[in-house]
Amino acid sequence: MEDKLLVAFLSPQRQKEESAKVSSDVKAQGKGFLKSSAAIMQHWSNYYKKYYSMTSADILAEESENYAIEYGDINKILYRSETTDTDSDGQNYGHQGKIEISLSNGNKIKFTHTHHHDKKIKIMLLELFEEKLKYKK
């Protein structure tokens, strides 16, 4: 949001409900196992996008654990994008990205995410947080 950061949690109950809904949809379409699995993975990889069309009030009301942080209360943000490394056998493995938010009251909030380096994300974060942001690929 333009004036605040919203933190939204995916409760186990909501995850169960969403999974049941998607499973029901793919069964109704008569998709086989592989196409059903792909549809479910696609749903979860794009799930976060639903928040872009929601109001702040709707996001905060969705789960009791959801909350807002006013940008003025943020002293510093460290954003490290997800990385993929290769082991000695040539297999790729990933490291989750990290977000660490330092607040003016001394508290720190830490999250993990699964976004690789993306110029659009970096530009958006720079526009919102300017000198408060430390961005690492």
Contacts in CASP RR format, 6 or more apart in sequence:
PFRMAT RR
TARGET T0000
AUTHOR 0000-0000-0000
METHOD contacts of the structure
MODEL  1
MEDKLLVAFLSPQRQKEESAKVSSDVKAQGKGFLKSSAAIMQHWSNYYKK
YYSMTSADILAEESENYAIEYGDINKILYRSETTDTDSDGQNYGHQGKIE
ISLSNGNKIKFTHTHHHDKKIKIMLLELFEEKLKYKK
1 56 0 8 1.000
1 68 0 8 1.000
3 70 0 8 1.000
3 71 0 8 1.000
4 56 0 8 1.000
4 68 0 8 1.000
4 69 0 8 1.000
4 70 0 8 1.000
4 71 0 8 1.000
5 68 0 8 1.000
5 69 0 8 1.000
5 71 0 8 1.000
5 74 0 8 1.000
5 101 0 8 1.000
6 51 0 8 1.000
6 56 0 8 1.000
6 59 0 8 1.000
6 60 0 8 1.000
6 66 0 8 1.000
6 67 0 8 1.000
6 68 0 8 1.000
7 66 0 8 1.000
7 67 0 8 1.000
7 68 0 8 1.000
7 69 0 8 1.000
7 109 0 8 1.000
7 111 0 8 1.000
8 51 0 8 1.000
8 59 0 8 1.000
8 62 0 8 1.000
8 63 0 8 1.000
8 66 0 8 1.000
9 63 0 8 1.000
9 65 0 8 1.000
9 66 0 8 1.000
10 47 0 8 1.000
10 63 0 8 1.000
11 63 0 8 1.000
11 65 0 8 1.000
14 62 0 8 1.000
14 63 0 8 1.000
18 43 0 8 1.000
18 47 0 8 1.000
19 40 0 8 1.000
22 39 0 8 1.000
22 40 0 8 1.000
22 43 0 8 1.000
23 36 0 8 1.000
23 40 0 8 1.000
25 39 0 8 1.000
26 32 0 8 1.000
26 35 0 8 1.000
26 36 0 8 1.000
26 39 0 8 1.000
26 40 0 8 1.000
27 36 0 8 1.000
31 39 0 8 1.000
51 59 0 8 1.000
54 62 0 8 1.000
56 68 0 8 1.000
59 66 0 8 1.000
60 66 0 8 1.000
60 67 0 8 1.000
60 68 0 8 1.000
69 101 0 8 1.000
69 103 0 8 1.000
69 109 0 8 1.000
71 128 0 8 1.000
71 129 0 8 1.000
72 104 0 8 1.000
73 103 0 8 1.000
73 104 0 8 1.000
73 105 0 8 1.000
74 101 0 8 1.000
74 102 0 8 1.000
74 103 0 8 1.000
74 104 0 8 1.000
74 129 0 8 1.000
74 132 0 8 1.000
75 102 0 8 1.000
75 103 0 8 1.000
75 104 0 8 1.000
75 106 0 8 1.000
75 132 0 8 1.000
76 101 0 8 1.000
76 102 0 8 1.000
76 132 0 8 1.000
76 133 0 8 1.000
76 134 0 8 1.000
77 99 0 8 1.000
77 100 0 8 1.000
77 101 0 8 1.000
77 102 0 8 1.000
77 125 0 8 1.000
77 129 0 8 1.000
77 132 0 8 1.000
77 133 0 8 1.000
77 134 0 8 1.000
78 98 0 8 1.000
78 99 0 8 1.000
78 100 0 8 1.000
78 102 0 8 1.000
78 134 0 8 1.000
78 136 0 8 1.000
79 98 0 8 1.000
79 99 0 8 1.000
79 121 0 8 1.000
79 125 0 8 1.000
79 133 0 8 1.000
79 134 0 8 1.000
79 135 0 8 1.000
79 136 0 8 1.000
80 97 0 8 1.000
80 98 0 8 1.000
80 99 0 8 1.000
80 136 0 8 1.000
80 137 0 8 1.000
81 97 0 8 1.000
81 115 0 8 1.000
81 116 0 8 1.000
81 117 0 8 1.000
81 118 0 8 1.000
81 121 0 8 1.000
81 136 0 8 1.000
81 137 0 8 1.000
82 94 0 8 1.000
82 95 0 8 1.000
82 96 0 8 1.000
82 97 0 8 1.000
82 113 0 8 1.000
82 114 0 8 1.000
82 115 0 8 1.000
82 116 0 8 1.000
83 94 0 8 1.000
83 95 0 8 1.000
83 97 0 8 1.000
83 116 0 8 1.000
83 137 0 8 1.000
84 92 0 8 1.000
84 93 0 8 1.000
84 94 0 8 1.000
84 95 0 8 1.000
84 116 0 8 1.000
85 92 0 8 1.000
85 93 0 8 1.000
85 94 0 8 1.000
85 95 0 8 1.000
86 92 0 8 1.000
86 93 0 8 1.000
87 93 0 8 1.000
96 112 0 8 1.000
96 113 0 8 1.000
96 114 0 8 1.000
97 112 0 8 1.000
97 113 0 8 1.000
97 114 0 8 1.000
97 115 0 8 1.000
98 110 0 8 1.000
98 111 0 8 1.000
98 112 0 8 1.000
98 113 0 8 1.000
99 110 0 8 1.000
99 111 0 8 1.000
99 112 0 8 1.000
99 113 0 8 1.000
100 108 0 8 1.000
100 109 0 8 1.000
100 110 0 8 1.000
100 111 0 8 1.000
101 108 0 8 1.000
101 109 0 8 1.000
101 110 0 8 1.000
102 108 0 8 1.000
103 109 0 8 1.000
115 121 0 8 1.000
117 137 0 8 1.000
122 135 0 8 1.000
125 133 0 8 1.000
125 135 0 8 1.000
126 133 0 8 1.000
126 135 0 8 1.000
END
